[in-house]
Structure formats: C-alpha cells, structure tokens
C-alpha cells in the first residue's frame, strides 16, 4: 500500500470517527474468513474425483480447539454492528447489503442449476451448496436486529449494558433444554436472540453507556465462565461445531459462545485507548478502512474463492491440505493454501465490489470526472454510510 493512498484515506476520514470499532469489524471479518478456510475440508473420493464431501479437521485435531477461540469472531462482529446501528439509517444499511447479495445470487443460483444439469454427484452438490449458503445465516440475524434497532434503542438508553441480560437468560434456558430436545423453530429464533447480546453492548457503547472500566469484568467473566462451562458442565471446547460433540456452540449460540464474546469484547475495551493511538497513523488506518470498504463482498465470496482453488486442483489428484482427508497434521498443510485462497478472493472482490460500493455519481459542485464523497471515502466513513456489516 502506497503512502499516497494512505494519506488520501486519512484526509477523507472524519475527525470524530471511532476507528477502533472499524478495526474490530475488520478483525471480525478476517477471523470469519480465516476460520472457514481452515475448518472447511473438501475431500475428493480417490476412485471418483468428482465426488466430494466435507469433513471437519477439528475432529482429527482436537488440540486446535483454542485456535477456534481466536477465529470465531461473531461476538465482536455483532458488537460492531450494534454500534453502527446507532449512527446510521437502517434503510441505508439494508440497501448496501441487498445489492451485493443480489449479485451473489445472480451468479450462484444459475451455478447450482448447472451442477444439477451436468449430473454432479449428490454429495458434491451438497458440499458446494453448504459452503456457499451456510455462512449467509448471519444476514438474516443482522437484518432482524437492524429492523429492531428503533425498539432496542430506548431499552439501551434506560438499561445500558444490562439490556443484554435478557437474551443471555434465554440462551441459558435454551442450553438447559438441549438434552430434552429444542424445537427447530426455537433454534432459528435463538440465533438473532443470542447475538443480540453483543449487539446491545455495541449500542450501549455508541450511547456512551459502556465505559472502559467494563473491560476487565467482561474479560474475567468470559474467561472464568467459559472455563467452567467446559470443565464443569461438559460444554464442547471448540467454539465452532465439530461432528461428534454433544452439540454445537453456534447452533444456536450457547453460553460458551457468549462467554467467548464477553472475553473478546472485554479485551477490546481494555486495549481501545492504545488501539486508537495506533490507528491515528495513516499506514495503520488505511488497510482497516479498505477492508471495511469491501467487508460484505469479502464475506459473501470467501467460500467461493476456496471452491475455485479446490476445483482447479482436482486434475492434480488429492493435494495435501486441499482434497485429502484431514488428519492430525492436516491443518499445517492447509496453511500453505491460504495465499491461493486469498488471491482468488482478491480477484473476486475486484470484480464484485462495485455492487457493494454502489453507482458512481459526481459530487455536487464538483467536476463530473470526480467521484462523490460517498464513493471515495472508506465504507462507513460518514455517519450515513456505514458498511452493512456493522
């Protein structure tokens, strides 16, 4: 990244913008992408290479459970979304979300039809559809919480961060009912309900109701609570679902997922003053701003990038870390493929980011050759145009 580009981004960033929230959102998106790339093993049948199925490397490498605590960043993601919801219009956020999703659907709906038309094996169709569509569940949770923001705003104004106690109680009730069976409709409902806890804390921060002093209690409660849930109450140690575990900590979000979110957000609040100082440097701020600019595009297309590299490698057999069954050392080999995934994602982002950025219009009073401020600033750099991811 050139110093000139960093300087231009710096000049176009409003003085009062909280850059630490943008950094938290950027880390959240990066965590989701890296996490999916590391745990989405697509395995080819040695006797029929076109027959693919999915496996979890965490099943063969349980020692990697602590890595899932770093890469499962949905709590910070919804926290940043709650903060942004207090400083932007719901209509603007939804519009910036719908355009890239429609472009994504315009590519993948016909692609699914092509897979059926060419007679792709059913396991192959299943793994492709799962990788492409499963991460999109968050969009529904985001849209639901975004539409409820006007209702939640006065609640946070009265209760501050304690507004998160109600969804936490429902998460605890759900966990207590897992053994006896939870209805499918309740699981669906609890996804936005569970993630409303960090969302409400983000709203509280935007209202000035979540002080830095809350960082240490949140961190301590998250660490001790998470340890107790795993060691005393038998919760799975992995922050993501692993075949063979009692249940998934994400389907719907469990108390362990909430404890992890509390620890992550507590650490963020403690580091926030230092992080603010770092992000005042243009070279540190520019990559954060650029990732926020393309956050939705990166999220939508990151699993497509994985599939493109995977399908391109099919003629070569079963490369280690890509199309072979995962074992205890497979994750180390997988790391070598991350640059290839990143390169494919960069190409996809270059093609499809225009749908997230929106149409280019000349700024009022400016020559027609110049872009409006809305297109030239990083996503979310004005109060009316935060990225839909938060």
Residue pairs with C-beta under 8 A, 6 or more apart in sequence:
1 283
1 286
1 287
1 290
3 282
3 283
5 286
6 282
6 283
6 285
6 286
7 282
9 282
9 285
9 286
9 289
9 290
9 377
9 378
10 282
10 285
10 286
12 373
12 376
12 377
12 378
12 381
13 19
13 285
13 289
13 377
13 378
13 381
14 381
14 382
14 383
17 381
18 83
18 276
19 275
19 276
19 279
19 280
19 285
19 288
20 268
20 272
20 275
20 276
20 279
21 80
21 83
21 84
21 202
21 205
21 390
22 80
22 279
22 288
22 289
22 292
22 378
22 380
23 275
23 279
23 288
24 76
24 79
24 80
24 268
25 76
25 77
25 80
25 292
25 295
25 387
25 389
25 390
26 287
26 288
26 291
26 292
26 295
27 73
27 76
28 73
28 74
28 76
28 77
28 80
28 389
28 390
29 73
29 77
29 291
29 295
29 298
29 299
29 389
30 73
30 291
31 70
31 71
31 72
31 73
31 76
32 71
32 73
32 74
32 77
32 135
32 299
32 302
33 298
33 299
33 302
33 345
34 71
34 338
35 68
35 71
35 72
35 73
35 240
36 135
36 302
36 303
36 306
37 302
37 306
37 334
37 337
37 338
37 341
38 57
38 67
38 71
38 331
38 334
38 335
38 338
39 56
39 57
39 58
39 68
39 240
40 54
40 131
40 303
40 306
41 54
41 55
41 56
41 57
41 325
41 326
41 330
41 334
42 52
42 53
42 54
42 127
42 131
42 306
42 307
42 310
42 322
42 323
43 52
43 53
43 54
43 55
43 318
43 323
43 324
43 325
43 326
44 51
44 52
44 314
44 318
44 323
44 324
45 51
45 52
45 53
46 318
48 121
49 314
49 317
49 318
50 120
50 121
50 124
50 314
51 121
51 123
51 124
52 121
52 123
52 124
52 127
52 128
52 310
52 323
53 123
53 124
53 126
53 127
54 127
54 130
54 131
55 325
55 326
56 241
56 242
56 243
56 326
57 64
57 326
57 330
57 331
57 334
58 64
58 65
58 68
58 238
58 240
58 242
59 242
59 243
59 244
59 326
60 326
60 327
60 328
60 330
61 326
61 327
61 328
61 329
61 330
61 331
62 237
62 238
62 242
63 328
64 331
65 237
65 238
65 239
68 238
68 239
68 240
69 239
69 260
71 239
72 239
72 240
72 250
72 257
72 260
73 264
74 138
74 195
74 250
74 253
74 257
74 261
75 195
75 198
75 257
75 258
75 260
75 261
75 262
75 264
75 265
76 198
76 261
76 264
76 265
76 268
77 138
77 389
77 390
78 141
78 142
78 145
78 195
78 196
78 198
78 199
78 202
78 261
78 390
79 198
79 199
79 201
79 202
79 205
79 261
79 265
79 268
79 390
80 202
80 389
80 390
81 142
81 145
81 146
81 199
81 202
81 389
81 390
82 145
82 198
82 199
82 200
82 201
82 202
82 203
82 204
82 205
82 206
82 390
83 202
83 203
83 205
83 206
83 390
84 93
84 202
84 206
84 380
84 386
84 387
84 390
85 93
85 145
85 146
85 149
85 199
85 202
85 203
85 206
85 390
86 149
86 153
86 202
86 203
86 206
86 207
87 206
87 383
87 386
88 383
88 384
88 385
88 386
89 384
90 146
90 147
90 149
90 150
92 384
92 385
92 386
93 146
93 386
93 388
94 143
94 146
94 388
96 296
96 356
96 358
96 379
96 385
96 387
96 388
97 139
97 142
97 143
97 296
97 388
99 355
99 356
99 358
100 296
100 297
100 300
100 352
100 355
100 356
101 136
101 139
101 300
102 355
103 352
103 355
104 300
104 301
104 352
108 132
108 304
112 125
112 128
112 129
115 124
115 125
115 128
116 125
128 307
131 303
131 306
131 307
132 303
132 304
132 307
135 299
135 303
136 300
137 191
140 191
140 192
141 191
141 192
141 195
142 388
142 389
144 192
145 152
145 192
145 195
145 196
145 199
149 203
152 163
152 196
152 199
152 200
152 203
153 203
155 163
155 200
156 163
156 200
156 203
156 204
156 207
156 209
157 207
157 209
160 204
160 207
160 209
160 210
161 200
161 201
161 204
161 209
161 210
161 214
163 200
163 203
163 204
164 196
164 197
164 198
164 200
164 201
167 193
167 194
167 196
167 197
167 200
168 197
168 255
168 258
170 190
170 193
170 194
171 190
171 193
171 194
171 197
171 252
171 253
171 254
171 255
171 258
172 255
174 182
174 186
174 190
174 194
174 252
174 254
175 254
175 255
178 246
178 247
187 251
187 252
188 252
190 252
190 253
191 252
191 253
193 252
194 252
194 253
194 254
194 257
194 258
195 253
197 258
197 261
198 261
198 265
201 210
201 265
202 390
204 210
210 269
212 269
212 270
212 272
212 273
214 266
214 269
215 265
215 266
215 267
215 268
215 269
215 270
215 272
216 266
216 270
217 266
218 262
218 263
218 265
218 266
218 269
219 262
219 263
219 266
219 267
219 270
220 266
221 259
221 262
221 263
221 266
222 259
222 260
222 261
222 262
222 263
222 264
222 265
222 266
223 259
223 263
225 255
225 259
225 262
226 256
226 259
226 260
226 263
229 235
229 254
229 255
229 256
229 259
230 236
230 237
230 256
234 246
235 246
235 249
235 254
235 255
235 256
236 242
236 245
236 246
236 247
236 248
236 249
236 256
238 245
238 249
239 249
239 250
239 256
239 257
239 260
240 248
240 249
240 250
241 248
241 249
241 250
241 251
242 248
247 254
248 254
249 256
249 257
250 257
268 275
278 284
279 285
279 288
289 378
289 379
289 381
290 378
291 298
292 378
292 379
292 380
292 387
292 389
293 353
293 356
293 357
293 378
293 379
293 387
294 349
294 353
294 356
294 379
295 379
295 387
295 388
295 389
295 390
296 356
296 387
296 388
296 389
297 348
297 349
297 352
297 353
297 355
297 356
298 345
298 349
299 389
300 352
301 345
301 348
301 349
301 352
302 341
302 345
304 344
304 348
305 341
305 342
305 344
305 345
305 348
306 341
306 344
308 344
308 348
309 322
309 337
309 340
309 341
309 344
310 322
310 323
313 319
313 322
313 323
314 323
317 323
318 324
320 330
320 333
321 330
321 332
321 333
321 334
321 335
321 336
321 337
322 334
322 337
324 330
326 334
356 379
356 387
357 375
357 379
358 374
358 375
360 371
360 372
360 375
361 371
361 372
361 374
361 375
362 368
362 369
362 370
362 371
362 372
363 370
363 371
363 372
363 373
364 372
366 372
373 382
374 382
374 385
377 385
379 385
379 386
379 387
380 386
380 387
380 390
